[in-house]
Every structure is written in structure tokens, then in C-alpha cells.
């Protein structure tokens, strides 16, 4: 059965912009969260992990059914820590009972990208809550950070993405941090971890060495020893089919923004069918409304 987008009766851009504004206001009230990272990284990761279970071969997973609150998906090690983002958004599920979990979680990611200075993300509503076991994806559909470039390429192929889109998407690691208690990895990718920029690519092109510590194998920057890269991030430098895009995006933030916007919008809609002619919403940032 196709997962056809179904917008709640009578709801328009204005209603979703209201939810957007509420989420943005709460982010603004919690800028100190996670050592100054705020909720930007957390919310982008929640949107991505709720979508990244998609498998184009079996047409399962994706953000449509909003299943991450259920076993086994909630217990997938890859989702460790994301209860923070779901709890953060929960009050809006109560205030706006018409919005589905999938819409709320993906909208949260859009707010986080736009409010941290990133590109506009075209977004369409219409995900529908499911409470059925058959709609919950199995665990193991999210990527393993200890792997190499071939793995990354193959992983994202399952979602329908090519090399250029993969590199663009990984640029989201400009935001937020790794947390040993969640993933075994530690630290932010750079100093501006509450701002959406092309800094991930600029830093990746710098020099990195393997960090000497008890945790998972990760890299730290030669210059300050205070920022990190995952093995899968370093893989973008090791493979020529990724490296050319890393260089493009490091040199041209506008190009990165344009490509990220397209790829992230596609990611959030994997597995969803939209009635022909369904136009995406473009939300105004809080600043644009002042
Ligand atoms: Fe990621 N990411 N990610 N990631 N991710 C982690 C954190 C964030 C991988 C591994 C990890 C994407 C792709 C990949 C974010 C966005 C995206 C962490 C640390 C690991 C591990 C989690 C923790 O400890 O809390 C791997 C592997 C891949 C693919 O190869 C994509 C795609 C996106 C979005 C477009 C963001 C943002 C974070 C920060 C989360 C936070 O809590 O601050």
C-alpha cells in the first residue's frame, strides 16, 4: 500500500507556520542545552533518523508512520539520545493534536536548519501516525560510523542517494555533537556547532589524526585537538568520488546550501506519495517575520 500524504482537514501553511514558530521559540529558550549546542543538532538528527530507515527495495521505513516511539525502533542503538528531541517536541503534539508525529519530527528538523542560519527547506505535510506493528521498521537500517567510503556509498544507495547528495547531507555534521553515552563517540565537529554553515567541509580538508583514547576510533584536528571526525566523515576525503564535492562545498557555501536543501527535503519525504501538484511550504524564519 502506498503511503499517500493526507493533510488534516482545513490545515494550511498558516497552521504549520504557527507550529514552526512555537518550535523556534522553544529552541531560542534553550540555547544553553548540551553545552551551548542548543537543540539544533538534536532536532536535525531526529528528522534524519526518522527518515533514514527507508529501504527503496522493500518500500519500508521512512518518516511517514512516525514509529520511532515504538519497540524495536525506539531501542535501536543508533537512536540513543533521540528521546531528548522527541520529548522536546511532545508539548506541540499536545497543543496541536492534529499534527502527526512524522510531520512534527520532520518539521522540527526544518526549523533547526533554517533557524541556525541554513537554507530554506521546502516541506510538505501529510504523514499519518500508525500504531501497527507491521509499519515499524526493523533495527539496523541506520548507518554505522566505524565504516569506510564504500559502505557509506552503498548505505545511501538504499535510500536512493548518489555521491553528490551524500556529501551534501553529511554537511549537517556542522551542527551538534557526539555523546559517548549515545554513540561511543565524543565531541563536536567544529567550534560553530549551533550555526548551519559549510564549516564541516572546510575543516574536513584540514589535517586530522586518530585520537588516543579509550573510546571508539575517531579523529581529532591537528591544530587544536578539540574537534572530531567520524571514520565515515574521513571517508569523504579518502574516496575521489566524494572528495570532489567536499572541495566544491568548502569553496562555495551557497552551492552547499542549495544542494543540502534539495537532498534534505528529499530525505524527509522518502517513501511518501504526494497527490500530483502538491506544492511544498516554504516557512519564514522568525527573523523574517519581525
Ligand atoms: Fe550524523 N551522527 N551520521 N548525520 N548527525 C551523529 C550525530 C549527528 C552518522 C553518525 C553520527 C548524518 C549522517 C550520518 C547529524 C546529522 C546527520 C552521531 C553522534 C553519530 C555517531 C550521535 C550522538 O552521540 O549523540 C553516520 C555514520 C552518518 C552517515 O554516514 C546525516 C545524513 C545527517 C543529517 C542530514 C547531527 C545534526 C548530529 C548531532 C546530533 C546532536 O545531538 O547534536
Boltz pocket constraint, residues with backbone or C-beta under 6 A from the ligand:
constraints:
  - pocket:
      binder: B
      contacts: [[A, 37], [A, 40], [A, 41], [A, 42], [A, 44], [A, 45], [A, 48], [A, 80], [A, 81], [A, 143], [A, 144], [A, 145], [A, 146], [A, 152], [A, 169], [A, 170], [A, 172], [A, 173], [A, 175], [A, 176], [A, 177], [A, 178], [A, 179], [A, 180], [A, 182], [A, 183], [A, 184], [A, 185], [A, 230], [A, 232], [A, 264]]
      max_distance: 6.0
